[in-house]
């Protein structure tokens, strides 16, 4: 009945990872870049839970690592949103190309 195996989880995780990398490298909007980083982190979470379920079903190590990553991702998103709001207030744009004036 249950035909979903480790390969299916790894395929979805790989697809999410490469969509996130593609979005991060091709987009110039800071919000879409942040969403791409979140996709990458979620693909890592899927890997951790899948490997935990299929390799060590009696242990919860993968789940604890996943909770740790979710906590770090939430903190990272809060800081990134604060930086993006500050950039928009100062420069009236969230385009990556226009933030090069912050260097000086």
C-alpha positions in Angstrom: 0.0 0.0 0.0 2.7 2.5 1.0 4.9 2.8 -2.0 6.6 6.0 -1.0 10.3 5.2 -0.4 13.4 7.1 0.4 14.0 7.9 -3.3 10.8 9.9 -3.5 11.7 12.1 -0.6 15.2 12.6 -1.9 13.8 13.5 -5.4 11.5 16.2 -3.9 14.3 17.4 -1.7 16.7 17.7 -4.6 14.1 19.5 -6.7 13.5 22.0 -3.9 17.2 22.5 -3.4 17.9 23.2 -7.1 14.9 25.5 -7.4 16.2 27.4 -4.4 19.7 27.7 -5.9 18.3 28.8 -9.2 16.1 31.4 -7.6 19.0 32.7 -5.5 21.4 33.0 -8.4 19.0 34.5 -11.0 16.8 36.9 -9.0 17.7 40.4 -8.1 14.9 41.0 -5.6 16.0 40.5 -2.0 12.6 39.0 -1.0 12.8 36.3 -3.7 16.4 35.6 -2.7 15.2 35.2 0.9 12.5 32.8 -0.2 15.0 30.8 -2.2 17.2 30.4 0.9 14.2 29.2 2.8 13.5 26.6 0.0 17.1 25.4 0.4 16.7 25.1 4.1 13.4 23.2 3.7 15.1 20.7 1.3 17.7 20.0 4.0 14.8 19.5 6.5 13.2 16.9 4.2 16.5 15.1 3.9 17.0 14.9 7.6 13.5 13.6 8.4 13.6 11.1 5.5 17.0 9.7 6.5 15.9 9.5 10.1 12.7 7.6 9.2 14.4 5.1 6.8 17.8 4.6 8.4 17.1 5.0 12.1 13.4 4.7 12.7 13.8 4.3 16.5 15.9 7.4 17.0 14.9 11.1 16.8 18.2 12.6 15.9 17.0 13.8 12.5 13.9 15.4 14.0 15.9 17.3 16.5 18.3 18.6 13.9 15.2 19.7 11.8 13.8 21.6 14.7 17.1 23.3 15.2 17.3 24.3 11.5 13.7 25.6 11.6 14.7 27.8 14.6 17.8 29.1 12.9 15.7 29.7 9.7 13.1 31.7 11.6 15.8 33.9 13.2 17.6 34.3 9.9 14.3 35.3 8.2 13.6 37.9 10.9 17.0 39.5 10.6 16.8 39.4 6.8 13.4 41.1 6.8 14.6 43.8 9.1 17.6 44.4 6.8 15.3 44.5 3.7 12.9 47.0 5.4 15.9 49.2 6.4 17.2 49.1 2.8 13.8 50.0 1.4 13.5 52.9 3.8 16.9 54.3 2.9 17.1 53.5 -0.9 13.4 53.1 -1.9 14.3 49.8 -3.6 15.1 46.2 -2.7 17.0 45.5 -5.9 20.4 43.9 -5.2 22.1 45.9 -7.9 21.3 49.2 -6.2 22.6 48.2 -2.8 26.3 48.6 -3.9 26.3 52.1 -2.4 26.4 50.5 1.1 30.1 49.6 0.5 31.3 53.2 1.2 
